[in-house]
Amino acid sequence: MTAIKWNDQQPIFRQLKEKVVELIIDKEVSEGEAVPSVRQVAADYQINPLTVSKAYQELVDESILEKRRGLGMFVTESAREKLLESEKSHFLDIEWPKILQRIERLGLSIQSLVNDKQTQVEEK
Amino acid sequence: MTSLIQANGLSKSYGSHQALKSVDFSVKRGRIVGLVGPNGAGKTTILKAILGLTSYDGELKVLGLDPARQRHQIMQKVSFIADVAVLPRWLKVSDAIEFVANVHSNFREDRARHFLSKTNIPMKAKVKELSKGMVAQLHLALVMSIEAELLVLDEPTLGLDILFRKEFYNQLLAEFFDEGRSILVTTHQIEEIENLLTDLIFIRDGKIVLDATMEDVAEKYIEVMVSKDDAEKAEALDPVMHRDVFGRRVYLFEGVSREQLEPLGELHSPSVADLFVAKMKEGK
């Protein structure tokens, strides 16, 4: 994992959790693969082990990670599918309406943006 | 026993000067506690009392024992790095390991050798030939090899460069700390370890002015940057402090709910350093 610049608007455990989610969605960590131990992550980022445990525990509760006794923490087989599903609905329910609002406020039209994008793709 | 340290009405006077004015606090197992205060606030006096190095009034239990009278037993399970990390200059690294192995029953020599093998410190070198950072590494290797339940660190990284400082805490987390042990640390470089801490204690003029878990701190203290138009509304909520940034005002609130503050602007958690400044100025 690369360095993370923490922001002060969200608890670190939540930012760490989002980082792990990102890694899984981007296939940096595959399903069935182990994630670094709590101790390792704590030492690498100089954060408290409890913070790391808390992030991992929430991901376990959401069936994104699973504990294997004596072996550590692993990405579940259906993790990526689940995450994509929830990220998509988060985008559609929360992010997209905001983007839409901004497009309208700037006097742009969705249609022309889509057309521009298509021409760009075709030109490549 | 969940509390490794329990202090009730701990007091200490040097002549007419009261260095500690009846402080109460506890350190539970599996915690990393930051003890923060300006010079002369009483930090070192607290540490000395815990380590049985000074007399005191009031009640103090370390691992359930009395540091003034049971120091020998306590030191089997407590280790310590002082701000003046002194090791005899003529001592060889290998002799240092041998010495601690002979005097300390809970010292694991193989661990110390393992830690040192990962550094550039030669076994045959004398302490006087090592850099300041290396001496700190050697000290840490010795201390981490003691099967201690409580580790007391008094400005452990003073005078070290940033690489050594990071390495120091990295080692502590990777090789020493676990839920069975606790670390009590004082440092002026608080911003470097604030994410490491589970608990925070501020001390000022011999009194504890803040004692909370980091979770509680995050919940209780909120910073909001407020535009001029909303300044009056912010003032009405009785902020503990404010500072001006780019013509806007950043207010620090204590115990005001997020719901009440959200309309005023974006909410942030104050850094421990900012919180410290606020707490030290409070009422002055």
Chai-1 contact restraints between the chains, C-beta under 6 A:
chainA,res_idxA,chainB,res_idxB,connection_type,confidence,min_distance_angstrom,max_distance_angstrom,comment,restraint_id
A,D8,B,H268,contact,1.0,0.0,6.0,A-B,restraint_1
A,D8,B,S269,contact,1.0,0.0,6.0,A-B,restraint_2
A,Q9,B,H268,contact,1.0,0.0,6.0,A-B,restraint_3
A,A42,B,L173,contact,1.0,0.0,6.0,A-B,restraint_4
A,A43,B,N170,contact,1.0,0.0,6.0,A-B,restraint_5
A,A43,B,L173,contact,1.0,0.0,6.0,A-B,restraint_6
A,A43,B,A174,contact,1.0,0.0,6.0,A-B,restraint_7
A,Q46,B,Y169,contact,1.0,0.0,6.0,A-B,restraint_8
A,Q46,B,L196,contact,1.0,0.0,6.0,A-B,restraint_9
A,I47,B,N195,contact,1.0,0.0,6.0,A-B,restraint_10
A,N48,B,L196,contact,1.0,0.0,6.0,A-B,restraint_11
A,N48,B,T198,contact,1.0,0.0,6.0,A-B,restraint_12
A,L50,B,T198,contact,1.0,0.0,6.0,A-B,restraint_13
